Amino acid sequence: MNILSIQSHVSYGHVGNSAAVFALQRLGCEVWPVHTVTFSNHPGHGGFGGRVVDAGEVASVIDGIARLGALAQCDAVLSGYLGSPETGPVVLDAVLRARKANKAMVYCCDPVLGDADSGLYVRDGLPQFMRERALQAADILTPNHFELEYLSEAKVSTRNELVSALRKLHGIGPKTILVTSVITSETPSEAVDIVASDGRFVHLVRTPRLGRTFNGAGDLLAALFLLHRLRGRSAAEALEVSVASVFGVLRRTLEKGARELVLVEAQHELVAPSGSFPVEIIASIA
């Protein structure tokens, strides 16, 4: 498998490409990383060095890959944090070119826009780009709960509202939707839900809350879910194994008292997760 991964890069820690590339490679996938920002670390530390990469430079890197004729072997494009709204059209152009070279190519869009605690935290223009353009182009969409509400333009506080929002987004474009950090009235206070819909059924995995947030967990989950889908697993199967792997990494990170994911130390969780959680069908989309 070959994945063109267009997202952020940090030198210290594991978010964006700094999480996805290692995880995908550890599972035997070739990754062609294109960085949309080059930061010293996640801004959540309170400060960082580096810069947002100019959209023209992002396009130039992708053009170089295309000139090699490599897009014909591209099985998927994965996009995450884009840095600037000008990079959005560059990503969609790459998707179109890859689809032209390989009709079976899959586009997985992780619409990194914000979260429930901070609201939108990206530059103006990116939320609109995700809602008005990227959503229609995506085969797989991987928002968190907050981003699901933004993209569907609907409040999601109950399971019925969750299903309604998923149904709306399926009608716009994505065939498969993975939603992280789901909290509805049906979610126990000590738990968090992760949901995957394949356009027919909505599948749910419930894990314990670990008491803190982890930078890069969503980036890691999106990459793993995409790879397992590419390898022929159903949405339910990909959900189960991806969540098991990420939870294993998070649990080990918590045990170490680490600020950043201990992804390298816990890499065995990517290959053979030490635990798993049951998957249940909670609704029909059709």
N, C-alpha and C positions, 0 to 999 in steps of 0.2 A: 504494500500500500504506500502511496505517496500523497502527502497532505501539504498544501500551501497554507501556511499559518501566518495571518496578517494581524498582529496585535502588539501590545506593549512589551518592552524589555526592561528589566531591572538587573543591575549588577549584583546587588545584595538582596537575597530573598528569592521567593518563588511565586511570582504573579505573571499573568499574561504568558508570553512565549517562554519566560523563565520557568514556568510550571509545565506548560503543555509540551514543549519540545523534549525535555528529558523523559517525561512520562510516556510519550508516544514512541520515542526511540527505544525505551526500555522494553516496550511491548513489541518491538520488531518492525516499527513503521518508519519509513523515511519521511523526514520533515524538512520543508524548505521555509525557514523562518524569514519573515519580512517585518521589520520593527517599525511601529508607528510613533513610538517615543523611545528615547534611551535615557532612562533615569538611573540615578545611583540606587534608589530604593523606593518602596511604596510611599506616596505622600502622607499616608497615615502616621508615619513616624514624626510628623510635625515640620519636616523640611526635607529637601532633596536637591541633588545636583542633576544637570543634564538638560535635555530639551525635547520639545515636540519635533518630530521629524517632518520636514516640509513635504507636502503632498507630491510635489514633483520628484523628490528623491525616492519616495515610496514607489511611484510609477516607474521610475528609471530602473529600480531593482527588479520589479516584476517584468518589465520589458526585456531585461537581460536574460531572465529565466525563459521567457517566451521565445527569444531568438535562438535558444538552444534546441527548440522543438520539444521541450520537456512538458508542455501543457497537455500533450496527447497522452501522457502517462500520469496526469494529475487525477487522483481519485476523489479528492475533496478540497474545497477551500474552506478554511476556518477563519472567521474574523472575530475580533474581540474589541478591546479599547482602541479607538481610532485616533484620539488626540485632537484632531481638528476636523471640522465639517468638510473641508476640501478633500480630505482623504476618502470620504464616503464614496463619491463617484469613481475614484480610482479602484476601490475594492469591487464595485459592481462591474466595472469594465473588465477586471481580471476574471470575475465569475463568468461573464459572457464569453470571453475568449477561451476560457477553460472548457466551457460547455460546448463551444463550437468544435474544439479539438477532440473532446471526449464526451459524447452525449450521455454517458452514464455518470458523469461527474456530479457530486453532491455539494451543495453549499450549506454550511452550518453557520448561522449567525448568532453570536452571543452578543445581545444588544446592551452592552455595558453603558448604563445611563445614570444609575443611582441606586439608592436603597431606602428602606423605610426610615432609618435613623437620620439620614442626611438629606433626603430628597434628591433631586437632580444635581449631579456634580460635574457634568461635562459642559463643554463650550456650547453656547447658543448655536443652534443650527443642527447639531447632532441628534437631539431628540426628534426633531421634525424629520430629519433624514431617515431615521430608523422607522418611524411610523408611516411615512409617506412613500418610501422607496425600498428600503432593505427588506421590510416585512413581505412584500410581494415577491421578492426574488429568492427568499430562503426556502430550502427544502426542510431543514431542521432549524428550529428556533429554541434558544435556551435562556429565557429571561428568569430573573428572580421574581418574587411575588410583587414587589413594587413596580418593576418593569412591565410585568403582565398587566397590571392595572393601567399604567400609562399607555401602553400600546393598544389595549382594548377599549380605552376610554370608559372604563367601568370599575366601580368599587367591587372588590372581591373579599367578602367577609364570611361567606357561607360556602358550603360545598356546591350548592346549586349555582351560585354566582361564579364559582370557579369553572364549572362545566360550561356555563354560558359564555364566559370570556374565551375559553379554549375553542369552543365552537365558532365564535366570531373570527378568531385569528386563523383557524383552519380555512374558513371561507375566503380569506384574503390571499393565502398562499401556502404557508408551511404545511407539509404533510405530517411531520412529527414535531411535537412540542414537549420540551423538558422544562419544568418549572421548579426552581429551587427555593428554599426558605419559605415554604408555604405555611401560613398560619390562618386557619379559619376557625369559626365557632366550634367546629368538630375536632380541632386539634387540642389534645391535652396540654396543660401549661408546662409540663416537663418534657415535651416532645416537639419535634419539627417534622413537617411532611415534605417529601419530594415527589413530584407527579410527572408522569410521562403519558402523553396521549398520541396514539397512532392514527387518529382520525376516525377510529371505530370505537375504541374503548379507552377509558381513563384509568391508568394504573397508579397505585400509590404505595410508597414505602415510607414508613415512620421510623425515625431514629430518636434516641435520647438527645436532649439538649446538652451541650458540653460546657455551658456557662460563659462562653465568650465567642467572639467572631474571629475568623481566621482569614487573613488576606490571601487570595489566590485559590481558595477552595472551589469557588464557582468556575474559575478558569480551568482548573484541573478536572472537575466533573464534566464540563462541556467537552473537553478533548477526549476523555475516556469514553463518554457516551457515544460520541461521533465514531470513534474507531471501532467500538463493539458493534455498532449498527452497520458500518461498512463491511465488517467481517461476517455479516449475515444473521446476527442475533436479532430477535424481535425487540420491540420497544420495551416490553416487560423484562426480558432477559438482560438487555443492555442497562436498564435502570437498576436492576438488582446487583449486577456485578460492579457497575460504576460506583454506586453508593457504598457498597461494601469496601471497595478499595479506598475511596476518599475518607470514609469514616475511620478506617484503620490508620491512615496517615494522620488524621486530626487527633485521634486518641493518643498516638505515639507523641505527637507534638505537645499535647497537653501534659503527658507524663514527664516529658523533658523540661517543661516550663519554658519552652521556646517561644519567641515572638514571631518567628517565621516558620513556615512549614518545614519539618525535617524530612523533606521529600527523598533525599538521597539515602539517608539512614533507614527510612521506612519503605524503600523501593520494593521490598518483597510483597508489600500489600498490593502493589499494582499487578503482580503476576499471580499471586495466590492469596487473596484476602483471608485474614485470620478469623473473620466472622461474617455473618450475613443477616439480612432482615427480610421478612416475608413480603411478597408483593401481592396486593389485592386489587381486584377490579372494583372501582367505586361508581362507575357510571358508563353509559353508552353515549357516544357522540352522535351517532346516526339518528 
